[in-house]
Amino acid sequence: LDAKTLKDHGIHPSEITSWKDASSAAKKIEMIGKELYLDLPAKARKMKLEEM
């Protein structure tokens, strides 16, 4: 994940100043990763449809 993706989801690395902040950011990042991963097949299907 790049910095822009993190900022789009409200995670600003410079604002993480404690273990609690880091823990909640890690949970958010995990959710973003799952969303992006689940979104991959849909994007691949869409691209295949456009190629046909």
C-alpha positions as CSV (number, residue, x, y, z in Angstrom):
1,L,0.0,0.0,0.0
2,D,1.3,3.4,-0.9
3,A,1.1,6.6,1.2
4,K,-1.7,8.0,-0.9
5,T,-3.9,4.9,-0.4
6,L,-3.3,5.2,3.4
7,K,-4.2,8.9,3.4
8,D,-7.3,8.2,1.3
9,H,-8.5,5.9,4.1
10,G,-7.7,8.4,6.9
11,I,-4.4,6.9,8.0
12,H,-1.6,9.4,8.4
13,P,1.7,7.7,9.4
14,S,3.1,10.9,10.9
15,E,0.1,11.0,13.3
16,I,0.9,7.5,14.7
17,T,2.6,8.4,18.0
18,S,1.6,5.5,20.4
19,W,1.1,1.8,20.4
20,K,-2.6,2.3,20.5
21,D,-2.5,4.5,17.3
22,A,-0.2,1.9,15.6
23,S,-2.6,-0.9,16.6
24,S,-5.7,0.8,15.2
25,A,-3.8,1.8,12.0
26,A,-2.7,-1.8,11.6
27,K,-6.3,-3.0,11.8
28,K,-7.4,-0.4,9.3
29,I,-4.6,-1.4,6.9
30,E,-5.6,-5.0,7.2
31,M,-9.2,-4.1,6.2
32,I,-7.9,-2.0,3.3
33,G,-5.8,-4.9,2.2
34,K,-8.8,-7.3,2.3
35,E,-11.0,-4.8,0.4
36,L,-8.3,-4.4,-2.3
37,Y,-7.7,-8.1,-2.5
38,L,-11.4,-8.9,-2.8
39,D,-11.7,-6.2,-5.4
40,L,-9.0,-7.8,-7.6
41,P,-11.2,-10.5,-9.2
42,A,-13.9,-8.0,-10.0
43,K,-11.4,-5.7,-11.7
44,A,-10.0,-8.7,-13.6
45,R,-13.5,-9.8,-14.8
46,K,-14.3,-6.2,-15.8
47,M,-11.1,-6.0,-17.9
48,K,-11.8,-9.3,-19.6
49,L,-15.3,-8.1,-20.5
50,E,-13.9,-4.9,-22.0
51,E,-11.4,-6.9,-24.1
52,M,-14.2,-9.1,-25.7
